[in-house]
Amino acid sequence: MKENKVLIVDGMAVLFRAFYATSYSGYIRKTKAGLPTNAIYGFIQYFFDAITTFQPTHVICCWDMGSKTFRTEQFADYKGNRGEPPLELIPQFDLVKEVVAEMGIPNIGIAGFEADDCIGTLSRQLRDEAEVYILTGDHDMLQLVSDKVKVVIMKKGKLNYAIYDLAYLLEDKQLAPHQIIDIKGFMGDTSDNYPGVKGIGEKTALKLLLDYDTVEGVLENLDKLPKGVRTKIEANLDMLHLSRELATIRLDTPVACGLTECVWELQLEASVRKFEELEFGGLVKLLESHARATEVDLFTI
């Protein structure tokens, strides 16, 4: 029998990546009735690429459930620099969840929290029973890396992944998982629109953590820092702590999904029906190919 291996998909990250990868030329795939489907079509391709690559025994898909979360309550400008999603993408948000459900995969999300928090919570719940792989494009997820949790960052191009375990995280970023949070406390995050300590960038933030390990370690040694750095930190202490809090993925979100609820077993008939409804003729062949490969795998166990 295979060891349990859970693939947790960061649904929104993959969907957005699929939308922009398939629309950059200006062409948006639509049904005959005019319903945009390009993001879902690309999502399915990315999904099966990951299934083929990582061979999970269990799969879960996590989603954001609206823009208002506990983080926007803490800091009103959180992600405030982001515009509205493209009009062609909006109808695909709900539709992709229908497709995922028809394939037999649990959709998990909860209002007031981000998908990141659901992913963090589920990875913590499942890591003692299974090896966990998180499929995303979001480097904030690197704080979740552990001896049983790997973060798979999707890079440009097909089947191009950076797979972060503890050793590769240290090699590539010079950081441990807890320091992913602390570096954001110092340097902020322009994508999520929180500032960190004004005037401290990635290079200085990294040196501080290499020297003193944590935010607390830096604050205990302020007298040893260059005057300019110390002054910046002292002038922005509240924002340092708030930024670190905003960067922290919650591990106690009120969601749950046991292994019995997320066994990966493609629901072929339901999936084919849904794909044909969306006029995904080419992807029906992908489903059938996967089903045949799975049958072969079952006979060889």
C-alpha positions as CSV (number, residue, x, y, z in Angstrom):
1,M,0.0,0.0,0.0
2,K,1.1,3.5,-0.7
3,E,2.0,5.8,2.1
4,N,-0.6,8.5,2.7
5,K,0.2,11.6,0.7
6,V,-2.1,14.6,0.8
7,L,-2.0,17.3,-1.9
8,I,-3.6,20.5,-0.6
9,V,-4.3,22.8,-3.6
10,D,-4.3,26.6,-3.1
11,G,-7.3,27.0,-5.4
12,M,-7.3,30.7,-5.9
13,A,-3.6,30.9,-6.6
14,V,-3.8,28.2,-9.2
15,L,-7.0,29.7,-10.8
16,F,-5.4,33.2,-11.1
17,R,-2.3,31.7,-12.6
18,A,-4.3,29.7,-15.1
19,F,-6.4,32.8,-16.0
20,Y,-3.4,35.0,-16.8
21,A,-1.4,32.2,-18.5
22,T,-4.3,31.6,-20.9
23,S,-5.4,35.2,-21.5
24,Y,-2.2,37.1,-22.1
25,S,-2.7,36.9,-25.9
26,G,-6.1,38.5,-25.6
27,Y,-8.0,35.3,-26.4
28,I,-10.4,34.2,-23.7
29,R,-11.8,30.7,-24.0
30,K,-15.7,30.7,-23.8
31,T,-18.5,28.3,-24.3
32,K,-20.9,28.7,-27.3
33,A,-23.2,30.6,-24.9
34,G,-20.4,33.0,-24.1
35,L,-19.5,31.8,-20.6
36,P,-15.7,32.4,-19.9
37,T,-14.0,29.1,-19.0
38,N,-10.3,29.8,-19.7
39,A,-9.2,29.9,-16.1
40,I,-11.0,26.6,-15.3
41,Y,-9.6,24.9,-18.3
42,G,-6.0,25.9,-17.3
43,F,-6.7,25.0,-13.7
44,I,-7.6,21.5,-14.7
45,Q,-4.4,21.2,-16.7
46,Y,-2.3,22.4,-13.8
47,F,-4.2,20.1,-11.4
48,F,-3.5,17.0,-13.4
49,D,0.1,17.9,-14.0
50,A,0.5,18.0,-10.2
51,I,-1.5,14.8,-9.7
52,T,0.9,13.0,-12.2
53,T,4.0,14.5,-10.7
54,F,3.2,14.0,-7.0
55,Q,0.9,10.9,-7.1
56,P,-1.2,11.9,-4.0
57,T,-3.5,9.4,-2.3
58,H,-5.7,12.3,-1.0
59,V,-6.6,15.7,-2.4
60,I,-8.2,18.8,-0.9
61,C,-8.8,22.2,-2.5
62,C,-8.9,25.4,-0.4
63,W,-10.4,28.8,-1.4
64,D,-10.7,32.4,-0.3
65,M,-14.3,33.2,0.6
66,G,-14.5,36.9,0.0
67,S,-12.1,39.8,0.5
68,K,-13.1,40.7,4.1
69,T,-11.2,38.7,6.7
70,F,-9.9,39.1,10.3
71,R,-6.8,40.7,8.7
72,T,-8.8,43.5,7.1
73,E,-10.3,44.2,10.5
74,Q,-6.8,44.4,12.0
75,F,-5.4,46.6,9.2
76,A,-7.9,48.3,6.9
77,D,-5.4,48.7,4.0
78,Y,-4.5,45.0,4.0
79,K,-4.5,44.0,0.3
80,G,-6.1,47.4,-0.4
81,N,-3.8,48.0,-3.4
82,R,-5.5,45.2,-5.4
83,G,-7.9,46.0,-8.1
84,E,-11.1,44.2,-9.0
85,P,-10.5,40.8,-10.7
86,P,-11.0,40.7,-14.5
87,L,-14.7,40.5,-15.5
88,E,-14.1,37.3,-17.4
89,L,-12.7,35.6,-14.2
90,I,-15.6,36.5,-11.9
91,P,-18.1,33.9,-13.1
92,Q,-15.4,31.2,-13.0
93,F,-14.9,31.5,-9.2
94,D,-18.0,29.5,-8.3
95,L,-17.9,27.4,-11.4
96,V,-14.5,26.0,-10.7
97,K,-15.7,24.8,-7.3
98,E,-18.5,22.9,-9.0
99,V,-15.9,21.3,-11.3
100,V,-13.7,20.4,-8.4
101,A,-16.6,18.9,-6.5
102,E,-17.7,16.8,-9.5
103,M,-14.2,15.3,-9.7
104,G,-14.7,14.1,-6.1
105,I,-12.5,16.6,-4.2
106,P,-13.6,18.5,-1.1
107,N,-13.7,22.3,-1.4
108,I,-12.8,24.0,1.8
109,G,-13.0,27.7,2.8
110,I,-14.6,29.8,5.5
111,A,-15.7,33.4,5.6
112,G,-13.4,35.7,7.6
113,F,-10.3,33.7,6.9
114,E,-8.0,33.3,3.9
115,A,-7.4,30.0,2.0
116,D,-3.8,30.2,3.5
117,D,-5.3,29.8,7.0
118,C,-7.4,26.8,5.9
119,I,-4.3,25.3,4.3
120,G,-2.2,25.9,7.4
121,T,-4.8,24.4,9.7
122,L,-5.3,21.3,7.5
123,S,-1.6,20.7,7.1
124,R,-1.2,20.7,10.8
125,Q,-4.2,18.4,11.3
126,L,-3.0,15.9,8.7
127,R,0.8,15.9,9.0
128,D,0.9,13.1,11.6
129,E,-1.1,10.8,9.4
130,A,0.3,11.7,6.0
131,E,3.0,13.4,4.0
132,V,1.5,16.8,3.0
133,Y,2.3,18.7,-0.2
134,I,0.9,22.2,-0.6
135,L,0.5,23.4,-4.3
136,T,0.7,27.1,-4.6
137,G,2.5,30.1,-6.0
138,D,2.5,32.0,-2.7
139,H,5.9,32.2,-1.0
140,D,4.1,33.1,2.3
141,M,3.3,29.4,2.5
142,L,6.9,28.6,3.1
143,Q,6.3,29.2,6.8
144,L,4.3,25.9,6.8
145,V,7.3,23.8,5.8
146,S,8.2,21.0,8.3
147,D,9.6,17.5,8.4
148,K,6.2,16.3,7.1
149,V,5.0,19.3,5.1
150,K,6.5,20.3,1.7
151,V,5.5,23.5,-0.1
152,V,5.4,23.2,-3.9
153,I,5.8,26.6,-5.6
154,M,4.6,26.7,-9.2
155,K,7.2,28.4,-11.4
156,K,6.9,29.7,-14.9
157,G,6.3,27.0,-17.5
158,K,4.7,23.5,-17.5
159,L,5.7,21.0,-14.8
160,N,8.2,23.5,-13.3
161,Y,8.1,23.3,-9.5
162,A,10.3,24.4,-6.6
163,I,9.7,21.8,-3.9
164,Y,10.6,23.3,-0.4
165,D,11.5,21.0,2.4
166,L,13.4,22.2,5.5
167,A,16.8,21.7,3.8
168,Y,15.9,23.4,0.5
169,L,14.3,26.3,2.3
170,L,17.5,26.9,4.2
171,E,19.6,26.5,1.1
172,D,17.5,28.7,-1.1
173,K,16.3,31.4,1.3
174,Q,18.8,31.1,4.2
175,L,15.8,30.9,6.5
176,A,13.9,28.5,8.8
177,P,10.1,28.4,8.5
178,H,9.4,30.7,11.5
179,Q,11.8,33.3,9.9
180,I,9.5,33.6,6.9
181,I,7.0,35.4,9.2
182,D,9.6,37.5,10.9
183,I,11.2,38.8,7.7
184,K,7.8,40.0,6.6
185,G,7.5,41.8,9.9
186,F,10.6,43.8,9.1
187,M,10.3,44.3,5.3
188,G,6.5,44.2,5.0
189,D,4.8,42.9,1.8
190,T,4.0,45.1,-1.1
191,S,1.6,42.5,-2.6
192,D,-0.5,42.3,0.6
193,N,0.0,46.1,1.2
194,Y,1.4,46.2,4.7
195,P,4.6,48.2,5.3
196,G,6.7,46.5,7.9
197,V,9.5,48.8,9.2
198,K,9.7,51.8,6.9
199,G,13.2,51.9,5.4
200,I,14.1,48.3,6.0
201,G,14.3,46.1,2.9
202,E,14.9,42.4,2.3
203,K,18.7,42.6,2.6
204,T,18.7,44.3,6.0
205,A,15.8,42.2,7.3
206,L,17.7,39.0,6.3
207,K,20.9,40.1,8.0
208,L,19.0,40.9,11.2
209,L,17.5,37.4,11.3
210,L,20.7,35.7,10.4
211,D,22.4,37.5,13.3
212,Y,19.6,37.3,15.9
213,D,17.2,34.6,14.7
214,T,13.8,36.2,15.5
215,V,12.1,39.6,16.0
216,E,12.5,39.1,19.7
217,G,16.2,38.4,19.3
218,V,16.6,41.7,17.3
219,L,14.7,43.7,19.9
220,E,16.8,42.3,22.7
221,N,19.9,43.5,20.9
222,L,18.8,46.9,19.6
223,D,21.8,48.5,21.3
224,K,24.2,46.5,19.1
225,L,22.5,47.6,15.8
226,P,23.7,50.5,13.6
227,K,22.0,53.7,14.8
228,G,20.0,54.1,11.5
229,V,18.6,50.6,11.7
230,R,17.8,50.9,15.4
231,T,16.1,54.3,14.9
232,K,13.9,52.9,12.1
233,I,12.8,49.9,14.3
234,E,12.1,52.0,17.3
235,A,10.0,54.4,15.3
236,N,7.9,51.5,13.8
237,L,7.6,49.0,16.6
238,D,3.8,48.8,16.4
239,M,3.8,48.3,12.7
240,L,6.6,45.7,13.1
241,H,4.4,43.6,15.4
242,L,1.3,44.2,13.3
243,S,3.0,43.2,10.1
244,R,4.3,40.0,11.6
245,E,0.8,39.2,12.8
246,L,-0.6,39.9,9.4
247,A,2.0,37.6,7.8
248,T,1.3,34.7,10.2
249,I,-0.8,31.9,8.7
250,R,-3.4,30.7,11.3
251,L,-3.2,27.0,12.3
252,D,-6.4,27.1,14.3
253,T,-9.0,28.0,11.6
254,P,-12.4,26.3,12.4
255,V,-12.2,23.8,9.5
256,A,-11.5,20.1,9.4
257,C,-11.1,17.3,6.8
258,G,-10.1,13.8,7.8
259,L,-8.2,11.4,5.5
260,T,-11.4,9.4,4.9
261,E,-13.1,12.6,3.5
262,C,-10.5,13.4,0.9
263,V,-9.4,10.1,-0.7
264,W,-8.4,10.8,-4.3
265,E,-10.6,8.7,-6.5
266,L,-11.6,10.5,-9.7
267,Q,-15.4,10.5,-10.2
268,L,-15.1,9.8,-13.9
269,E,-18.7,9.9,-15.0
270,A,-19.6,13.0,-13.1
271,S,-16.4,14.7,-14.3
272,V,-17.0,13.8,-18.0
273,R,-20.6,15.1,-17.7
274,K,-19.4,18.5,-16.3
275,F,-16.5,18.8,-18.8
276,E,-18.8,18.1,-21.7
277,E,-21.3,20.7,-20.3
278,L,-18.4,23.2,-20.4
279,E,-17.3,22.1,-23.8
280,F,-13.9,20.8,-22.6
281,G,-13.6,18.1,-25.3
282,G,-9.8,17.9,-25.1
283,L,-9.9,17.5,-21.3
284,V,-12.3,14.6,-21.4
285,K,-9.5,12.6,-23.0
286,L,-7.3,13.7,-20.1
287,L,-9.8,12.4,-17.6
288,E,-10.1,9.1,-19.4
289,S,-6.3,8.8,-19.6
290,H,-6.0,9.4,-15.9
291,A,-8.7,6.8,-15.2
292,R,-6.9,4.2,-17.3
293,A,-3.6,4.9,-15.5
294,T,-5.3,4.6,-12.1
295,E,-6.7,1.2,-13.1
296,V,-3.3,0.0,-14.0
297,D,-1.9,1.3,-10.7
298,L,-4.6,-0.6,-8.8
299,F,-3.7,-3.9,-10.5
300,T,0.0,-3.4,-9.7
301,I,-0.5,-2.8,-5.9
